[in-house]
Amino acid sequence: MGKLWRIVYLTLLISLPSLAQQSDETGNAADASSPLSSLGDEYENSIKLLQNRFRVDHNVKEVTMIFFREYGSAPVVLVRPDGSKIFQGRFDEEKVAWYDADTFDMITIKDPVPGPWQAVGQVLPNSRVMVISDIELNAQPLPPILFSGEILKSTAYLTNGGKPIENSLFRDVVELSIDFLSTNNPNFDNFATNDQEIARFEDNGRGMDERPADGVFTGQFNLNIAPGEWKPKFTVKTPMFTREHIDPPIVLHPNPVSITVETDGGGEGYHKLIIDVNRALVDIQSLLIDGKVRYPNTDVQNFSLTEGGDEAREHLIVAYEEGIFRIKLTAYGTTTDGRDFILDVPEYSFLADAPEPEIIDPLIDGEDPIVDGSEEIPLIGTSFESDEEVPSAPVEDNMDSSTLIILLAAVNGSILFIGVLAAVFIVFRRRKAKQRPTLSAKQAASDKKPVTEEGLSLEAEPKGLKKWLGIFSKKKS
């Protein structure tokens, strides 16, 4: 990547120069190369009201100053050489631009009055006045082989006059970022793709940044974008200005990891997962895999493949149900040019069908599977030529479950029907008996019918029987 751009910037300590560096009582600076110089001796600078004094050279056309102060304190007040003051919110907008934050003031002045200036406020002891000067951003060059989905660490630092800027407060002022701009080349997959922000450089000790406030800005590239031809754009933002630099186009290669699955390829009850790489770009022997399998019932299984070798990596997945299986991998390896990489592989999914039911064929190779093919089976109508009686095969009385249910229902229904008929008959007889009239004793005596010697009523007998009984009575008399 090299030197990306130059920003006008300079850092000058207020309390560094001594009396030996002063040319006269007004404090003309001996160093003519610096547009600003500090005033006063060590005794004067120990007095709070006389701190933060500096001189502006006569040939300065524009100056940008940054004063770091205590958190939440009021903005500083600038005092010109003639004693007039510049307040935040009360200034000539054509000549002064002012940005105030919780921890610093950033002020740009066009055609400043030459002579001694002073900043009054709660300025931190190690605060520096920053002015327009020569500044350089040094960053690690992007590697020649980059993959889509790669997680990459990159560092950068700012220098002033060839020396790194180590002011820890400076990270609150500047923002460093990198974007990828599509070249709109129709031969690549990123044709007509919008700009993508890849990373932000931070100096806060978080993420991949090793130490906070050490002047080294670290960016974590997350290249989960479409492969193709891109132009890297580096941006430095401050509250007062923005600087951009665009590098020559680079090619982002597709994800080199390939995944295939052989359903039921690992034997009965297992699917075989096969992982390979583009061997023209990746050393297969260095490939390590850390992955997860999400089953159709949302269960998750972690696995790792750490064995090297020239063969593709394989893993068996239990195939205990049908549905969609999802596989997520993180790959670690080395490119063919010797660079280590960490790769976020896109999710892979496949659909596994339910196992087909086993169909039993009654004939195997044209023969009855129960009878040995070496035995001859006699045809119908022929007899066995043997003296021994061939026992008949026992007939198994295996009743079908549906037939048994129908039979039980018929028996139970018959019993229930007979019971209902009996109950109806008994109720009918009882009702009949209650309907017969009850006669008094006198009526019973008057209505008494003649009876025979056997005690039978003659009127109660049938006519034919009465005739035969009358003849029998005559003969007897």
ZAMARGU-4260 file (C-alpha; in steps of 0.2 Angstrom, whole numbers, plus 5000, padded with zeros to 4 digits):
<rodrens>
0) 5000/5000/5000 | 5015/5011/5004 | 5012/5030/5008 | 4994/5033/5005 | 4992/5052/5006
5) 4999/5067/5014 | 4989/5078/5026 | 4995/5095/5032 | 4999/5093/5050 | 5012/5098/5063
10) 5015/5096/5082 | 5023/5109/5093 | 5026/5108/5112 | 5022/5124/5121 | 5034/5122/5135
15) 5049/5115/5126 | 5059/5130/5121 | 5069/5139/5134 | 5076/5157/5135 | 5091/5151/5125
20) 5079/5149/5110 | 5071/5166/5112 | 5079/5180/5101 | 5072/5195/5111 | 5059/5199/5124
25) 5044/5197/5112 | 5050/5179/5110 | 5055/5178/5091 | 5058/5160/5088 | 5076/5155/5083
30) 5069/5140/5073 | 5062/5148/5057 | 5056/5132/5050 | 5041/5131/5062 | 5027/5143/5060
35) 5023/5143/5079 | 5035/5145/5094 | 5032/5146/5113 | 5035/5161/5123 | 5041/5164/5141
40) 5053/5155/5152 | 5051/5140/5164 | 5045/5152/5178 | 5033/5161/5167 | 5025/5145/5160
45) 5023/5139/5178 | 5010/5153/5181 | 4993/5146/5175 | 4988/5163/5167 | 5004/5164/5157
50) 5003/5146/5150 | 4999/5141/5132 | 5008/5156/5124 | 5014/5154/5106 | 5020/5165/5092
55) 5013/5165/5074 | 5026/5169/5060 | 5023/5183/5048 | 5022/5172/5033 | 5008/5160/5039
60) 4993/5161/5027 | 4982/5148/5037 | 4984/5139/5053 | 4974/5125/5061 | 4976/5123/5080
65) 4970/5109/5091 | 4969/5111/5110 | 4966/5096/5121 | 4957/5101/5137 | 4949/5092/5152
70) 4933/5082/5148 | 4918/5093/5148 | 4927/5109/5151 | 4922/5125/5142 | 4930/5129/5125
75) 4946/5139/5126 | 4948/5158/5122 | 4961/5164/5110 | 4969/5181/5113 | 4977/5190/5098
80) 4993/5200/5100 | 4984/5216/5101 | 4973/5209/5116 | 4957/5206/5106 | 4949/5189/5110
85) 4941/5176/5099 | 4927/5166/5108 | 4918/5150/5102 | 4902/5156/5094 | 4908/5174/5092
90) 4920/5176/5077 | 4921/5181/5059 | 4915/5165/5050 | 4925/5171/5034 | 4941/5170/5043
95) 4938/5158/5057 | 4931/5140/5058 | 4929/5132/5075 | 4924/5115/5081 | 4923/5110/5099
100) 4920/5093/5107 | 4920/5087/5125 | 4939/5085/5125 | 4947/5097/5112 | 4945/5112/5102
105) 4950/5113/5083 | 4952/5130/5076 | 4957/5136/5059 | 4962/5154/5056 | 4965/5162/5039
110) 4979/5176/5038 | 4982/5176/5057 | 4990/5191/5065 | 5008/5188/5067 | 5015/5189/5084
115) 5012/5182/5102 | 4995/5173/5104 | 4988/5165/5120 | 4975/5151/5123 | 4966/5153/5139
120) 4956/5138/5146 | 4958/5121/5155 | 4971/5115/5142 | 4980/5099/5147 | 4998/5100/5152
125) 5004/5089/5138 | 4993/5097/5125 | 5000/5102/5109 | 4996/5115/5096 | 4993/5107/5080
130) 4996/5117/5064 | 4995/5113/5045 | 5011/5104/5040 | 5018/5089/5031 | 5010/5072/5037
135) 5011/5054/5031 | 5001/5039/5034 | 5011/5023/5033 | 5001/5007/5032 | 5004/4988/5028
140) 5002/4984/5009 | 4987/4974/5005 | 4993/4956/5001 | 4993/4950/4982 | 4981/4936/4986
145) 4965/4941/4994 | 4949/4930/4996 | 4931/4934/4998 | 4926/4930/5016 | 4943/4933/5023
150) 4946/4941/5040 | 4962/4951/5039 | 4972/4962/5051 | 4981/4978/5045 | 4990/4992/5054
155) 4994/5010/5050 | 5002/5024/5059 | 5004/5043/5056 | 5021/5052/5055 | 5026/5070/5056
160) 5042/5074/5048 | 5046/5056/5047 | 5043/5053/5066 | 5028/5044/5072 | 5015/5054/5081
165) 5013/5046/5099 | 5001/5058/5106 | 4987/5047/5114 | 4974/5061/5113 | 4976/5062/5094
170) 4965/5047/5091 | 4950/5056/5097 | 4952/5069/5083 | 4955/5058/5067 | 4946/5043/5060
175) 4954/5031/5048 | 4944/5020/5037 | 4945/5010/5021 | 4932/5007/5007 | 4931/4996/4992
180) 4925/5004/4976 | 4919/4993/4962 | 4927/4995/4945 | 4911/4990/4937 | 4920/4978/4926
185) 4907/4966/4918 | 4919/4952/4918 | 4918/4951/4937 | 4905/4946/4949 | 4905/4963/4958
190) 4899/4972/4942 | 4887/4987/4947 | 4890/4984/4966 | 4889/4998/4978 | 4903/5004/4988
195) 4908/4993/5003 | 4916/4999/5019 | 4929/4986/5024 | 4936/4992/5040 | 4939/5006/5052
200) 4956/5009/5060 | 4956/5010/5079 | 4969/5014/5092 | 4958/5009/5107 | 4965/4992/5112
205) 4949/4982/5106 | 4947/4969/5093 | 4964/4966/5085 | 4972/4982/5091 | 4986/4976/5103
210) 4988/4991/5114 | 4977/5007/5116 | 4984/5024/5113 | 5001/5018/5106 | 4999/5028/5090
215) 4997/5012/5080 | 4980/5011/5072 | 4973/4993/5068 | 4960/4988/5056 | 4950/4972/5055
220) 4945/4968/5037 | 4929/4958/5035 | 4929/4954/5017 | 4911/4946/5016 | 4908/4955/4999
225) 4907/4948/4981 | 4923/4943/4973 | 4929/4954/4959 | 4939/4969/4954 | 4939/4983/4968
230) 4948/5000/4971 | 4954/5002/4989 | 4949/5020/4995 | 4958/5026/5011 | 4950/5040/5021
235) 4956/5051/5035 | 4942/5062/5043 | 4944/5076/5055 | 4931/5089/5061 | 4938/5102/5049
240) 4944/5092/5034 | 4944/5075/5025 | 4958/5068/5015 | 4955/5053/5003 | 4967/5042/4993
245) 4963/5028/4980 | 4975/5014/4977 | 4976/5004/4960 | 4963/4991/4958 | 4965/4974/4966
250) 4957/4957/4962 | 4947/4949/4976 | 4947/4930/4973 | 4932/4919/4976 | 4931/4909/4992
255) 4944/4895/4989 | 4935/4882/5000 | 4923/4870/4991 | 4910/4859/5000 | 4901/4843/4994
260) 4890/4830/5002 | 4887/4812/4998 | 4870/4807/5005 | 4872/4790/5013 | 4890/4790/5007
265) 4897/4786/5024 | 4888/4769/5026 | 4872/4765/5033 | 4865/4780/5043 | 4879/4792/5038
270) 4881/4806/5026 | 4899/4810/5020 | 4905/4828/5020 | 4919/4832/5009 | 4930/4848/5010
275) 4943/4854/4997 | 4951/4870/4992 | 4958/4878/4976 | 4975/4871/4977 | 4982/4884/4965
280) 4980/4897/4978 | 4980/4887/4995 | 4992/4874/5002 | 4981/4859/5006 | 4992/4852/5019
285) 4990/4868/5030 | 4971/4867/5030 | 4962/4866/5047 | 4943/4866/5049 | 4932/4871/5063
290) 4914/4869/5059 | 4896/4866/5065 | 4882/4855/5059 | 4864/4861/5062 | 4852/4846/5060
295) 4834/4848/5054 | 4828/4847/5072 | 4839/4862/5076 | 4852/4851/5086 | 4870/4858/5083
300) 4886/4847/5083 | 4903/4855/5083 | 4918/4846/5074 | 4936/4850/5070 | 4947/4843/5057
305) 4965/4845/5061 | 4974/4831/5052 | 4985/4837/5037 | 4988/4828/5021 | 4986/4830/5003
310) 4968/4822/5002 | 4952/4832/5004 | 4945/4833/5022 | 4930/4821/5026 | 4918/4821/5040
315) 4903/4809/5044 | 4886/4816/5048 | 4873/4806/5057 | 4858/4804/5045 | 4845/4800/5058
320) 4831/4810/5050 | 4826/4819/5035 | 4826/4838/5031 | 4838/4852/5028 | 4856/4850/5036
325) 4866/4867/5037 | 4885/4867/5038 | 4895/4883/5044 | 4914/4882/5043 | 4929/4893/5048
330) 4945/4888/5038 | 4963/4891/5043 | 4977/4889/5031 | 4992/4896/5021 | 4992/4903/5003
335) 5004/4897/4990 | 5015/4912/4993 | 5016/4908/5012 | 5003/4920/5020 | 4992/4913/5034
340) 4974/4917/5033 | 4958/4915/5042 | 4942/4912/5031 | 4924/4913/5035 | 4916/4900/5023
345) 4898/4904/5017 | 4885/4892/5025 | 4882/4876/5015 | 4865/4867/5016 | 4858/4851/5008
350) 4842/4841/5009 | 4842/4823/5015 | 4826/4813/5010 | 4819/4799/5021 | 4826/4782/5018
355) 4815/4772/5007 | 4806/4757/5014 | 4813/4740/5011 | 4803/4730/4998 | 4804/4711/5000
360) 4804/4702/4983 | 4795/4685/4984 | 4807/4679/4971 | 4825/4680/4971 | 4833/4676/4954
365) 4817/4667/4949 | 4817/4655/4963 | 4806/4654/4979 | 4817/4661/4993 | 4810/4648/5005
370) 4813/4632/4995 | 4831/4627/4991 | 4834/4628/4972 | 4843/4611/4972 | 4826/4602/4976
375) 4814/4598/4963 | 4796/4603/4967 | 4783/4591/4959 | 4770/4598/4947 | 4752/4598/4952
380) 4743/4581/4949 | 4759/4571/4951 | 4763/4560/4967 | 4779/4558/4977 | 4787/4541/4973
385) 4791/4537/4990 | 4784/4524/5003 | 4784/4537/5017 | 4769/4547/5020 | 4772/4565/5016
390) 4765/4574/5031 | 4753/4588/5027 | 4759/4605/5032 | 4750/4612/5047 | 4737/4625/5043
395) 4739/4640/5054 | 4723/4647/5060 | 4729/4665/5059 | 4713/4676/5060 | 4715/4693/5053
400) 4712/4707/5066 | 4698/4715/5056 | 4689/4698/5054 | 4691/4696/5073 | 4684/4713/5077
405) 4669/4710/5066 | 4665/4693/5074 | 4666/4700/5091 | 4655/4715/5086 | 4642/4702/5079
410) 4642/4692/5095 | 4640/4706/5107 | 4627/4714/5096 | 4616/4698/5097 | 4618/4697/5116
415) 4612/4714/5117 | 4597/4712/5105 | 4591/4697/5115 | 4592/4706/5131 | 4582/4720/5124
420) 4569/4708/5118 | 4567/4700/5135 | 4566/4716/5144 | 4552/4722/5132 | 4542/4706/5135
425) 4543/4707/5154 | 4537/4725/5154 | 4523/4721/5142 | 4517/4706/5153 | 4517/4717/5169
430) 4507/4731/5160 | 4494/4718/5154 | 4492/4711/5172 | 4488/4728/5179 | 4474/4731/5166
435) 4463/4716/5172 | 4447/4722/5182 | 4445/4716/5200 | 4428/4708/5204 | 4419/4708/5221
440) 4415/4692/5230 | 4396/4693/5226 | 4399/4695/5208 | 4411/4681/5208 | 4398/4670/5217
445) 4384/4674/5204 | 4396/4672/5190 | 4402/4656/5195 | 4403/4644/5181 | 4399/4625/5183
450) 4414/4614/5184 | 4418/4596/5181 | 4424/4584/5194 | 4441/4588/5190 | 4438/4606/5195
455) 4438/4613/5177 | 4425/4626/5172 | 4414/4620/5158 | 4413/4637/5150 | 4431/4640/5151
460) 4434/4625/5141 | 4433/4625/5122 | 4417/4619/5114 | 4424/4603/5107 | 4430/4599/5124
465) 4413/4603/5132 | 4405/4590/5120 | 4416/4576/5125 | 4414/4579/5143 | 4395/4579/5142
470) 4395/4562/5133 | 4407/4556/5147 | 4395/4562/5161 | 4380/4554/5153 | 4388/4537/5152
475) 4393/4538/5170 | 4376/4542/5176
</rodrens>
